[in-house]
Amino acid sequence: MAAAHATIDEIPGTYIFDGAFATKGYALNKMCYSFNDAANRAEFKRDEEAYCTKFGLSAEQREAVRERDVLALLTAGGNVYYLAKFTGIFGLGVQDIGAQQTGMSVEAFKAKLKASGS
């Protein structure tokens, strides 16, 4: 029997976005997609809780949104491509997400990337 939420053990903080994750994260990803529109980003900033309610986010997803915890959003079914819309609202980029996934500070993560030639 397959695990409900498989991880790639070689890459900590990496989750396989499968059908179970897609189903679990549907409302969250739909909300994040809405951030393509500036008016929706402004509405979210005015009242985050109401905006999360509008899209039917779970308690787990709401907590991760409040905490700006991208890793928790990934485990709550978030797709990294949609989450980039969410993180962009707060000026966070891919390196911020990478730092959270590896448990490093952003500065340490950037230094690791530089050292590896990436």
KENUSE-841670 format. One record per atom (N, C-alpha, C): x, y, z; atom name. Coordinates in steps of 0.001 Angstrom, whole numbers, plus 524288, in hexadecimal, padded with zeros to 5 digits. Layout:
N
[zado [X; Y; Z]; CA]
...
% end
This chain:
118
[zado [80359; 7FB68; 80000]; N]
[zado [80000; 80000; 80000]; CA]
[zado [80387; 804D6; 80000]; C]
[zado [8025F; 80889; 7FCB0]; N]
[zado [80580; 80D51; 7FC34]; CA]
[zado [80467; 81107; 800B1]; C]
[zado [80879; 81403; 8021D]; N]
[zado [807DC; 817F9; 80636]; CA]
[zado [80450; 81C51; 80440]; C]
[zado [80138; 81E7B; 807C4]; N]
[zado [7FDA1; 822AD; 80646]; CA]
[zado [8008D; 8277E; 80464]; C]
[zado [804F4; 8289D; 806CD]; N]
[zado [80805; 82D31; 80551]; CA]
[zado [80DBA; 82B9E; 804EE]; C]
[zado [80F3B; 829EF; 80054]; N]
[zado [81494; 82825; 7FF80]; CA]
[zado [81859; 82CBF; 7FF80]; C]
[zado [81CFC; 82BCE; 8018A]; N]
[zado [82123; 82FB1; 80153]; CA]
[zado [825AC; 82D5F; 7FE49]; C]
[zado [828E3; 830BB; 7FC58]; N]
[zado [82DAA; 82EFF; 7F9D9]; CA]
[zado [831D2; 82F4C; 7FE12]; C]
[zado [83336; 82AD1; 80052]; N]
[zado [836AF; 82AB4; 804DB]; CA]
[zado [83BFC; 82D39; 803D7]; C]
[zado [83DD7; 82CEE; 7FF10]; N]
[zado [842EC; 82F28; 7FDD0]; CA]
[zado [842E0; 8351A; 7FDE7]; C]
[zado [83E58; 83770; 7FD78]; N]
[zado [83DDC; 83D22; 7FD5C]; CA]
[zado [839F8; 83EB7; 80194]; C]
[zado [83BD5; 83F9E; 80659]; N]
[zado [83842; 8410B; 80A96]; CA]
[zado [834FE; 845D9; 8092E]; C]
[zado [83017; 845C0; 80AD5]; N]
[zado [82CA0; 84A28; 809C1]; CA]
[zado [82A2D; 849FA; 80458]; C]
[zado [82B14; 845BF; 8017C]; N]
[zado [828E7; 84530; 7FC39]; CA]
[zado [8248F; 8411F; 7FC62]; C]
[zado [8201A; 8427B; 7FA40]; N]
[zado [81B96; 83F05; 7FA4A]; CA]
[zado [819CA; 83DF8; 7F4B8]; C]
[zado [81806; 8393F; 7F3DA]; N]
[zado [815F8; 837CF; 7EEBA]; CA]
[zado [81072; 839F4; 7EE5A]; C]
[zado [80F96; 83D67; 7EA86]; N]
[zado [80A6A; 83FAF; 7E9C8]; CA]
[zado [8073D; 83BE6; 7E678]; C]
[zado [80473; 83870; 7E922]; N]
[zado [8015A; 83473; 7E686]; CA]
[zado [7FB8C; 835C9; 7E6DA]; C]
[zado [7F852; 83225; 7E567]; N]
[zado [7F2B0; 83307; 7E573]; CA]
[zado [7F093; 83446; 7EADC]; C]
[zado [7F2AC; 831B5; 7EEDD]; N]
[zado [7F0DF; 832B9; 7F433]; CA]
[zado [7F238; 83853; 7F5D2]; C]
[zado [7F6F2; 83A07; 7F47E]; N]
[zado [7F873; 83F65; 7F5C1]; CA]
[zado [7F532; 8434B; 7F29C]; C]
[zado [7F434; 8421B; 7EDB2]; N]
[zado [7F119; 845A2; 7EA68]; CA]
[zado [7EB9B; 8464D; 7ECA6]; C]
[zado [7E957; 8420F; 7EE74]; N]
[zado [7E41D; 8424A; 7F0C6]; CA]
[zado [7E440; 8455C; 7F5E0]; C]
[zado [7E808; 84412; 7F933]; N]
[zado [7E888; 846AA; 7FE44]; CA]
[zado [7E96B; 84C8A; 7FDA0]; C]
[zado [7EC7A; 84E07; 7F9B6]; N]
[zado [7EDF9; 85378; 7F90A]; CA]
[zado [7EABB; 85698; 7F544]; C]
[zado [7E676; 85456; 7F34B]; N]
[zado [7E36F; 85702; 7EF3A]; CA]
[zado [7E1E2; 85C91; 7F0C8]; C]
[zado [7DF86; 85D3D; 7F55B]; N]
[zado [7DDB4; 86271; 7F709]; CA]
[zado [7E252; 8662C; 7F7AE]; C]
[zado [7E685; 8644C; 7FA0C]; N]
[zado [7EB2E; 86780; 7FAD7]; CA]
[zado [7ED80; 8693E; 7F5A2]; C]
[zado [7EE08; 8659D; 7F207]; N]
[zado [7F04F; 866EC; 7ECF6]; CA]
[zado [7ECBE; 86A84; 7E9CD]; C]
[zado [7E7A9; 869B6; 7EA56]; N]
[zado [7E3F2; 86D2E; 7E7B5]; CA]
[zado [7E476; 872B9; 7E9DC]; C]
[zado [7E500; 8732C; 7EF05]; N]
[zado [7E5B3; 87850; 7F161]; CA]
[zado [7EABE; 87ACE; 7EF63]; C]
[zado [7EEF3; 877E0; 7EF76]; N]
[zado [7F3F8; 87A06; 7EDB6]; CA]
[zado [7F3C1; 87BA5; 7E7FB]; C]
[zado [7F107; 878AB; 7E4CC]; N]
[zado [7F074; 87A1B; 7DF4D]; CA]
[zado [7EDA5; 87F54; 7DEC1]; C]
[zado [7EA08; 88059; 7E256]; N]
[zado [7E70E; 8853E; 7E217]; CA]
[zado [7EA9A; 88A03; 7E2B0]; C]
[zado [7EF3A; 88940; 7E4EC]; N]
[zado [7F2CD; 88D9C; 7E5CD]; CA]
[zado [7F54A; 88F9D; 7E0BE]; C]
[zado [7F3F9; 88D46; 7DC5E]; N]
[zado [7F59A; 88F76; 7D751]; CA]
[zado [7F331; 894D7; 7D683]; C]
[zado [7EED2; 895D5; 7D91E]; N]
[zado [7EBF6; 89ABE; 7D8A1]; CA]
[zado [7ED50; 89E53; 7DD3A]; C]
[zado [7EF1D; 8A301; 7DC0F]; N]
[zado [7F0B1; 8A6BF; 7E01F]; CA]
[zado [7EC3F; 8A7E9; 7E3EE]; C]
[zado [7E773; 8A81E; 7E205]; N]
[zado [7E300; 8A92E; 7E574]; CA]
[zado [7E267; 8A4D6; 7E984]; C]
[zado [7E36A; 8A00B; 7E7FD]; N]
[zado [7E312; 89BAA; 7EBAD]; CA]
[zado [7E778; 89BDD; 7EFB2]; C]
[zado [7EC21; 89D60; 7EE05]; N]
[zado [7F070; 89DF0; 7F1C1]; CA]
[zado [7EF1D; 8A21C; 7F5CA]; C]
[zado [7ECCA; 8A666; 7F401]; N]
[zado [7EB4A; 8AAA4; 7F78F]; CA]
[zado [7E709; 8A8CC; 7FB56]; C]
[zado [7E343; 8A5D7; 7F95A]; N]
[zado [7DF14; 8A3CF; 7FCBB]; CA]
[zado [7E159; 8A035; 800E9]; C]
[zado [7E501; 89CE1; 7FF6A]; N]
[zado [7E78E; 8995B; 8031F]; CA]
[zado [7EA5F; 89C74; 8075B]; C]
[zado [7ED43; 8A074; 805C5]; N]
[zado [7F033; 8A398; 8098B]; CA]
[zado [7EC99; 8A671; 80D5F]; C]
[zado [7E7F7; 8A7F7; 80B95]; N]
[zado [7E43B; 8AAB2; 80F01]; CA]
[zado [7E222; 8A721; 8134A]; C]
[zado [7E10C; 8A22B; 811EA]; N]
[zado [7DEC4; 89E93; 815B8]; CA]
[zado [7E017; 898FD; 81421]; C]
[zado [7E49D; 8973E; 815DC]; N]
[zado [7E67D; 8920E; 8145B]; CA]
[zado [7E2B8; 88DB7; 815F6]; C]
[zado [7E0BA; 88E12; 81AB9]; N]
[zado [7DD4A; 889ED; 81CA6]; CA]
[zado [7D85A; 8897D; 81955]; C]
[zado [7D60C; 88DEC; 8180D]; N]
[zado [7D152; 88DDE; 814C6]; CA]
[zado [7D290; 88BAF; 80F5F]; C]
[zado [7D71D; 88CFF; 80D5E]; N]
[zado [7D88C; 88B1D; 8082C]; CA]
[zado [7D95A; 8852E; 80845]; C]
[zado [7DBCA; 88336; 80C62]; N]
[zado [7DC7B; 87D91; 80CED]; CA]
[zado [7D735; 87AD3; 80D74]; C]
[zado [7D3A3; 87D40; 81050]; N]
[zado [7CE64; 87B14; 810EC]; CA]
[zado [7CB8A; 87ADF; 80BA9]; C]
[zado [7CC26; 87EFC; 808AE]; N]
[zado [7C9B3; 87F4A; 8037C]; CA]
[zado [7CB2E; 87A97; 80018]; C]
[zado [7CFFB; 878A3; 800BA]; N]
[zado [7D1CA; 87442; 7FD90]; CA]
[zado [7D15C; 86F00; 80057]; C]
[zado [7CF9E; 86F03; 8053E]; N]
[zado [7CEB7; 86A23; 80807]; CA]
[zado [7D39F; 86751; 809CD]; C]
[zado [7D7A3; 86A36; 80B5B]; N]
[zado [7DC6E; 867C5; 80D28]; CA]
[zado [7DB91; 864D0; 8123F]; C]
[zado [7DE68; 86095; 812DB]; N]
[zado [7DE1E; 85D72; 817A9]; CA]
[zado [7E0E5; 86055; 81C14]; C]
[zado [7E01C; 85E7A; 820D7]; N]
[zado [7E2BE; 860CF; 8255E]; CA]
[zado [7E8A8; 8606E; 824BB]; C]
[zado [7EA8A; 85C08; 822D1]; N]
[zado [7F028; 85B3D; 821EA]; CA]
[zado [7F241; 85F40; 81E00]; C]
[zado [7EF5E; 86014; 819D6]; N]
[zado [7F105; 863D3; 815D8]; CA]
[zado [7F0DB; 86969; 817E7]; C]
[zado [7ECCE; 86AB9; 81AD7]; N]
[zado [7EC57; 87000; 81D0E]; CA]
[zado [7F0DF; 8713A; 820BA]; C]
[zado [7F241; 86D6D; 823F1]; N]
[zado [7F69A; 86E2A; 82795]; CA]
[zado [7FBAF; 86F06; 8248F]; C]
[zado [7FC8E; 86BF6; 82091]; N]
[zado [8014D; 86C8C; 81D6B]; CA]
[zado [80169; 871D7; 81AAB]; C]
[zado [7FCE4; 873B6; 818E6]; N]
[zado [7FC93; 878EB; 81681]; CA]
[zado [7FDF3; 87D10; 81A89]; C]
[zado [7FBA4; 87CB2; 81F2C]; N]
[zado [7FCBB; 88083; 8234B]; CA]
[zado [80285; 880A9; 824B4]; C]
[zado [804F1; 87C17; 824C5]; N]
[zado [80A6F; 87BA2; 82650]; CA]
[zado [80E30; 87C9D; 821C2]; C]
[zado [80C10; 87D1D; 81CFD]; N]
[zado [80F57; 87DAF; 81845]; CA]
[zado [81315; 87912; 817CB]; C]
[zado [81120; 87480; 81947]; N]
[zado [81442; 86FBB; 81968]; CA]
[zado [8137C; 86CB9; 81450]; C]
[zado [816F6; 86DAB; 810B2]; N]
[zado [81673; 86B58; 80B7B]; CA]
[zado [816F2; 8656E; 80BB7]; C]
[zado [81A63; 8636B; 80EFA]; N]
[zado [81AE8; 85DC4; 80F6D]; CA]
[zado [815CE; 85B57; 81152]; C]
[zado [81346; 85DCC; 81525]; N]
[zado [80E36; 85BD9; 816FE]; CA]
[zado [80A16; 85C47; 812B2]; C]
[zado [80A68; 86066; 80F80]; N]
[zado [806BB; 860E7; 80B21]; CA]
[zado [80796; 85C95; 8071F]; C]
[zado [80C7A; 85B1C; 80648]; N]
[zado [80D95; 856C2; 802B5]; CA]
[zado [80B46; 851B5; 804CD]; C]
[zado [80BEE; 850B9; 809E3]; N]
[zado [809D0; 84BE6; 80C28]; CA]
[zado [803DA; 84C14; 80C84]; C]
[zado [8019D; 850D1; 80C36]; N]
[zado [7FBE9; 85171; 80C4E]; CA]
[zado [7F99B; 85140; 806CD]; C]
[zado [7FCC9; 84FA0; 8030C]; N]
[zado [7FAD5; 84EF8; 7FDB6]; CA]
[zado [7FC24; 8535D; 7FA04]; C]
[zado [7FF3F; 85711; 7FBC4]; N]
[zado [800AA; 85B6E; 7F85C]; CA]
[zado [80457; 859C3; 7F409]; C]
[zado [8037D; 85BE4; 7EF84]; N]
[zado [806F2; 85B0A; 7EB0C]; CA]
[zado [80AAA; 85FA8; 7EACB]; C]
[zado [80FB9; 85E9C; 7EA53]; N]
[zado [813A5; 862B9; 7EA95]; CA]
[zado [812AE; 86706; 7E68F]; C]
[zado [81097; 865BC; 7E215]; N]
[zado [80F9C; 869B3; 7DE0D]; CA]
[zado [80B56; 86D80; 7DFBD]; C]
[zado [80760; 86B81; 7E25D]; N]
[zado [80344; 86EEF; 7E45A]; CA]
[zado [80513; 871C5; 7E941]; C]
[zado [80819; 86F16; 7EC88]; N]
[zado [80A08; 8718C; 7F151]; CA]
[zado [80D9F; 87622; 7F022]; C]
[zado [81022; 87611; 7EBA8]; N]
[zado [8136D; 87A85; 7EA1A]; CA]
[zado [81027; 87F77; 7E9AA]; C]
[zado [80B4B; 87EFA; 7E83F]; N]
[zado [807B8; 8837C; 7E801]; CA]
[zado [806C7; 88598; 7ED82]; C]
[zado [80618; 88201; 7F13F]; N]
[zado [80545; 88377; 7F6B8]; CA]
[zado [80A24; 88611; 7F8ED]; C]
[zado [80EA1; 88398; 7F859]; N]
[zado [8136A; 885AE; 7FAA2]; CA]
[zado [814E9; 88AEB; 7F83D]; C]
[zado [81392; 88BAC; 7F356]; N]
[zado [814BD; 8909B; 7F0B6]; CA]
[zado [81218; 89548; 7F341]; C]
[zado [80DA0; 89473; 7F59A]; N]
[zado [80AD0; 898A7; 7F847]; CA]
[zado [80E37; 89AFC; 7FC99]; C]
[zado [8116E; 897B4; 7FEF5]; N]
[zado [8149E; 89955; 80366]; CA]
[zado [81A54; 89A3B; 801EB]; C]
[zado [81B5F; 89A60; 7FCDA]; N]
[zado [820B1; 89B63; 7FB0B]; CA]
[zado [82458; 896C7; 7FBB9]; C]
[zado [8223B; 8921C; 7FC4E]; N]
[zado [82570; 88D6E; 7FCDF]; CA]
[zado [82642; 88AEF; 7F783]; C]
[zado [82AD9; 888DD; 7F6B5]; N]
[zado [82C19; 88666; 7F1C1]; CA]
[zado [82D51; 880A8; 7F260]; C]
[zado [82F2E; 87E58; 7EE3A]; N]
[zado [83056; 878C5; 7EE1A]; CA]
[zado [83495; 87760; 7F21A]; C]
[zado [83856; 87AD1; 7F2E8]; N]
[zado [83C70; 879A7; 7F6B8]; CA]
[zado [83A4E; 87993; 7FC47]; C]
[zado [8365A; 87CBF; 7FD57]; N]
[zado [833CA; 87C8A; 80279]; CA]
[zado [8311E; 87743; 8033B]; C]
[zado [82E98; 8755F; 7FF25]; N]
[zado [82BFE; 87044; 7FF66]; CA]
[zado [8301A; 86BFE; 8001F]; C]
[zado [83456; 86C3B; 7FD23]; N]
[zado [83884; 86860; 7FD9B]; CA]
[zado [83AD1; 86840; 8030D]; C]
[zado [83B73; 86CD4; 80563]; N]
[zado [83D86; 86D1A; 80AB2]; CA]
[zado [839D9; 86A65; 80E82]; C]
[zado [834C1; 86B53; 80DF3]; N]
[zado [830FE; 868B9; 81166]; CA]
[zado [8312A; 862D6; 8109C]; C]
[zado [8318A; 86118; 80BB5]; N]
[zado [8318A; 85B80; 80A9E]; CA]
[zado [8364B; 858C9; 80CF0]; C]
[zado [83AAB; 85B79; 80D25]; N]
[zado [83F7B; 85913; 80F20]; CA]
[zado [84067; 85A2E; 814DC]; C]
[zado [83D2D; 85D93; 8172E]; N]
[zado [83DE0; 85EEA; 81CA9]; CA]
[zado [8427A; 86296; 81D95]; C]
[zado [8441A; 86544; 81978]; N]
[zado [84883; 868E5; 819D0]; CA]
[zado [84682; 86E7E; 819DF]; C]
[zado [849EC; 87209; 81B7D]; N]
[zado [8489B; 8778C; 81AD8]; CA]
[zado [84917; 878D1; 8150C]; C]
[zado [846AF; 87D0F; 8136B]; N]
[zado [84700; 87E9E; 80DEB]; CA]
[zado [84CAF; 87FAC; 80C6D]; C]
[zado [84F8D; 88232; 80FE9]; N]
[zado [8550A; 8836C; 80ED4]; CA]
[zado [85839; 87E73; 80E22]; C]
[zado [85762; 87A9B; 81192]; N]
[zado [85A3A; 875A6; 81131]; CA]
[zado [858BA; 872BD; 80C36]; C]
[zado [853B9; 872EF; 80ACC]; N]
[zado [851F2; 8704F; 8060C]; CA]
[zado [8546A; 872D5; 8013B]; C]
[zado [8549B; 8780C; 80120]; N]
[zado [85715; 87AC7; 7FCBB]; CA]
[zado [85CDB; 87966; 7FC66]; C]
[zado [85F84; 87923; 800E6]; N]
[zado [8650D; 877BF; 800F3]; CA]
[zado [865E1; 87230; 7FEEA]; C]
[zado [86251; 86EA7; 80069]; N]
[zado [862A5; 86935; 7FE82]; CA]
[zado [86209; 86919; 7F896]; C]
[zado [85E58; 86C26; 7F67E]; N]
[zado [85DA2; 86C4C; 7F0DB]; CA]
[zado [8627C; 86E68; 7EE1E]; C]
[zado [864B0; 87291; 7F048]; N]
[zado [86971; 874D8; 7EE05]; CA]
[zado [86DE6; 870E8; 7EE0C]; C]
[zado [86E79; 86E33; 7F26D]; N]
[zado [872B4; 86A65; 7F2F8]; CA]
[zado [87234; 865E0; 7EF26]; C]
[zado [86D54; 8647E; 7EDE9]; N]
[zado [86C85; 86025; 7EA47]; CA]
[zado [86C95; 861DB; 7E498]; C]
[zado [86D15; 866FB; 7E3C6]; N]
[zado [86D4D; 868F3; 7DE6D]; CA]
[zado [86808; 8699C; 7DBD2]; C]
[zado [863BF; 8694F; 7DEE7]; N]
[zado [85E7C; 869CF; 7DCB8]; CA]
[zado [85CFF; 86F6C; 7DBEF]; C]
% end
